[in-house]
Amino acid sequence: MKHKYIAKRYWKDQSTAMGQSDVMAKSFDDVIDLSLGDPDLTTDLRIIDAAFADAKAGHTKYTDFRGDPELRQAIIDFYKEEYSMDIDDEEIFVAASGCLAMYLVLEAILDDGDEVIMQAPFFTPYPQQVELARGIPVELPTYEEEDFQIDVERLESRITERTKALIINSPNNPTGNCLTVETMTKIAAIAEKYDLLVICDDIYTAFSYQNRFVPFASLPGMKERSIIINSFSKNFTMTGWRIGNIIAPDYIIKIVQQINENLVFTAPSISQRAAIFALRHRDEVQPPMVEEYRKRMFYTAERIAGIPKISVINPPKGSFYLFVNIKETGLNSVDAADMILRKAHVLTLPGNAFGECGEGYVRIACTVGIDTLKEACDRIEKALSE
């Protein structure tokens, strides 16, 4: 938007497909919205009850600047119990969402003009988050025919003297792919060779359907050059609570804290109490939620496999997104998503919203029940047969 009172860096429209989805969802009265990764399930009532009991008990004030000490300890315990990783308290920062955590990290580590390589297809905010921190985003494409694994030769070809970091995301949004340990080991060798930081967007770790999630930071020698971004939004169906955390070397955490004190001061105290309960009771609250999304993913992937002209990796590997290949329709991503909306009244996101290599796909979020997913697939199948 061009206006004399708007900073010139924002004159060029930077709106995203995700940001426009709310408007598109109102296009028809009967739209089935499969666009955003906002789960239809409500946060487990035990988490809600515990958080608000804590609120009534007085946990309504600012917390410690790095987060509630109890939450930091719960994070330490989680990594030790789940991954046999030793995390120090000074290496933890609690942030008001995973998105803010990513920005804080980029702001802390980037000098003007530093380059950040991003595994693509990528979560749509990455490029602008890098640019907000005055860095330069560099897309690293992955392809379905390569199982959406990072090709290390392609990675190495994008490294320059200004490259500071690499962002990886596994399980991945939007592809649903999971990086193999073999791939991550090769990435680790490149990171060590070129002295790179690796920012690990570990948002969907509970949703790894074929193999147990392995943190990149747990690989030999990688903890000291890894920055982990966590969120409770997806792993605990807590999108509205806006709570996440960062695990990084203590010198990075110190700078993150300084930056955050000028933004939001501390993450919401009540949300932090909810996160404490969620982590401590994960074995009770997570399995039913994960199983529900697994059923939805496997059902929808099987349905798509039976619809002519579109396809998807089947069985699904992770997250609760399906990256549907629409190349046989002859349409590009935007036109395919538009056609599906107009003819089927099903809202998806065009694949090129997630990077150039997302062209030829649309993303489906399996964030509604199986009955609704069945109706969506029926409509899409009918629309493609016309």
N, C-alpha and C positions, 0 to 999 in steps of 0.2 A: 504494500500500500504506500503510495507516494504522497507524502504530506510534510510540510515544513517542520512540523513538530514531532515527526517520527524519525528516528535515527536512519540515516541513509542505508546502512547495512541491512535494514529490513524493508526497503522499498520493493525489492523483488519478492514476489509471492513465494513463500516457503511452506505453504500448507501441505499436509500429507494426506494420503488416502485414508489413514486411520482417523485423522482429524475431521475429514469430510463424511465419515461413515454414519455419524448420527443424523445428518441431514438426509443422506440417501436412504436410511432406514425408514424415513417417513414418506417415501415416495408412493407407497401403496399401503392400504389398510391391513393387508394380510402378509406383510413381508416377514420372512424367516431370516433373522439376522445371524449370520455365521461369520461376521466380519471381525469382531474384536475378541481378544482373549480374556474376556471378563466372565468368569464362571457363573452359571446360573445357580449353583449351589450356594447356600448361606454358610457363613463361617460356622464351624461346629459350635453348638450351643454351650458346650463345656468351656470353650475358650472365651466366649462372650460373657458367660456368667462369672468366670474367674476374673476377667479383666474389670468388670464393673463392681465386683466385690472389692477388688483392690482400689478402685476409684473411690468407693464409699469409705474405705479405710484410710484414705488420705493421699493416695498416689496420683495427685492432680497437679503437681508442681514441676518446675524444671528438674530434669535429672542431671546426673554428672554429665559433663560436656561430651564425653566419649560414649555415653549411654549408661543405662542402669547397670550397676555392678553385677546384679543377679543375672541380667540378660547376658552380659559379657561372659560370665562364668558358665552359663548354660550353653553358649556357643563353643567355649573351650571343651566342655564335656561332650558335646555333640561330635566334634571332630575327632576327639580321642576315641569315643565309643564306636563311631561309624567307620572311620578311616584310619585309625591308629596314628593320627597326626597330632603333634604337639604344637599347640598355638599358645603364645604368650598373651597375657592381658593387654600389654602395650601395643599389640598388633591388631587390635580390634577397634572398630568405630561403628557405632549404630547410627544409621541415617534415616531420614524421613522418606523412604522408598528406594528401590533399586535404581530408578532413573536418576534421582538426585545423587546417589552413590557414584554412578558412572560419571556424572558431570564433575563431582568433587574430585574424583581421581584424575580425570583429564586436566582439570584446572591446576592440580597440584604438580603434575609431572611435565606438562608441555611448555616449552618456550615458543615464542612466535615463529611459525613456519615449520615446526616439527611435524613429521609425518606419522600417521597412525594407520597401519594396515588393518583392514576389517574383513574377517571371514564373511563372504557373501554367498547366497542371499543373507541379509542381515536385518536385525530389528531396526525399523525405520528411523528412530531418532539418532542412531549412531553418527551419521555424517554431520548433522547440525550440532550435536553435542561436541564433536571434535572441533568444529569451526567456532563455536561459542568460546572454547578454550584457546582460540587463535591458532589451532593446529590445521593440518591439511589431511583430509580423509583419503585413503587409497583403497580402492576395492580389490579384494582378492577373490575372484570367482571360483566357485565349486560347481560341479555338474552332476546331473543325475546318473549319466553313464559312468561316472567315476564314484558312484555311491555317495556323492556330496562330501567326499573326504577332501581334506586340504592336500593339494599336490605341492610337495616341498620345493620342487624345482620352480614352479610358478611363484611360490612364496619368495624364494630367494631372488628371483628376477625383479621383484618389486621393492627390494630393500635398497635404500640409498644412504648417503652419509647423514641425512636428516631423519631417518627412521628412528623413532623412539620406542614404539610399542606395537604389539599385535593384539587385536581383540578376537577371542574365540568364544563360541557359544554352543554348548553341547549339554543336553539335548537342544536342538536348534529350533529357533523361531525364525523363519517360517517352515523349514523343510521337514522338521521332525526327525532329522538325522542325528545320529550319535557318532562322535569321533571315536575311532578305535584306539586302543592303547598303543598299537603299532604306529598309527598316525601321530599321536601325541608325542611319542618318543622321538620321532623324526623332527617334529616341531621343536622339541626341547633342545635337540642338537643345533638347530638353526638359531634359536634364541641365545644359546651359549656362544656360538661362533660369532654372532654379530652384537652381542651384549645388549639384547633387547629385553624389555619388560613384556610380560604376557598378561593381559587383562582377561580374566576368566569370568564370563557372564554366566554364572551358575544358577540360573533362575528356575530351571525345570528338572532339578536333580531327582525328584521323587518319581518322575515320569520316564523312566528308562525301562522299557518293556522286555528287551531281549537279554540285556546284560546289566549287571549291577553297575551303577555309576562310579567312575573312578575320577577323582579330582586331578586335574593337570598338576596342581601344586604338590601333589603327593609323589610325583615322579622324582627320582634321585636328582638332587641339586636344583630343583625348580622352585622350592618354597621361597627362597630369597629373591627370586626375580619374578614371582607371581603376585598379582593383585586379584583377589577373589571378590566378586560382587554377588551378594546373596539378597534374596527377597522372600518375604513371607506371603506375597500376593498369590502365587500359583501353588507353591508346595503346601500351603495351608488354607487356600481359598480365602485370603484376607486382602483382596485388592483395595478395598476402601479404607483399610487401616493405615496404609502408607507407611510401611516399616520394612527396612532392609538393613544390611550391614556390609562392612568392608573388612577384609582381612589382608593385611599388607605389612611389609617391613615397617618397624616403628617410626623411622624417620619420615616415611610417607604419611603415616597416620597423624603425626604431629602437625604437618602442613594441612592435611584435610580438616583437622579440628579447627585450625585457625581460620580457614576459609569459611567453614560452616557457621562459626560464631557470628559471622557477618551476614548470614543468610537466614537460617531458621533457628539458630542458637542450639536447641536440642530437638531430637525427635519426640513426637507426642508420648507423654508418660504412660497414658492408658494403653496405647498401642504396644508399647514396650512390655507392659505387664502381660498383655495378651500373647506376645511372642514368647515370653518366658514359659507360660503354661503350654503353648503349642509345642515347643521343643522338648519339654520335659515329658509330655504325654503323646509324643509323635506316634508311638507304637499303637496307640488306641485310636487317634483321630485320623491318621493318614491312610491306612490300608483301605477302608471302605471308599474313600474319595478317589484314590488312585485306581481302584478296581472299577469304579463307575466310569471313569474316563477311558480306561483300557477297553471296556466293553463298547463304548461309543466309537472309539477310534477303529477298532477291529471291525465293527459292524459297517461303518461308513466306508472304510477301505474296500471291504468285500463288495459292497453295493457299487462303488465307483468302478471296480474291476469288471463289472458286468454291463457297464454303459458304453456303447460305441463312441469312439472318437475322443474319449478322455481316459486317463489312466493315473495310477498313483503307486508309489512303492508299497508293496503288500507282502507280508504283514508289516504294520507300522513299527517303528523303532523307539520313538520317544516323543515327548511333549503332548499337547492335545491339538496339534495342527496337522492338516494334510495339505501337501503342496501338489495340487492337481495339474497334471500335464494336459494342456488343451491344444497342443500344436496341430493335431490332426483335424481340428475344426477349421483350420485356415484363418482363424482370427488371432489378433494380437491380444495381449493380456487385458488391456483396458476395454477393448471391444467385447471380449468374451465375458468379462465381469458385467459389462453393461447389458449384454444380451441375456445373461442369466437373471439379472435383476428385472429387466423389462418383460421377459417371457415367463420366467418361473417365479418371479417375486421372491427370489432368494438372494440375499446380500452377501457377497464374497469380497475379497480384496484382490486387485490385480497384482500379479507376481512382480512386475517391474517396479512396484513401490518398495521392494526389498533389495533393490540393486539391479544393475543392467542384466546380470545373468539370471534374473527372475523372469525375464521375458519368456512368454510361452506357457505361463502357469497362472493359476489363481489359488489363493489360500483359503481354506475352509477351517474355521475354528469349531471343534466339536464341543461347544459349550452349551448345548441344549440336549434334552432327553432323546432317547432312541426313537420314540414315536415321532418327535418333530424332525429328527434327522431322516427318518423313513419318508416323511412327507416331502422334505427338501429334495431328497434323491429322486423320488417319484416325479417331482416337478421338473428337475433338471433333465432327467431322462426324456420326459415328454418334450421339453423345449428343444433338445438336441435332435429329436427325431422328426421335427417339423420342417 
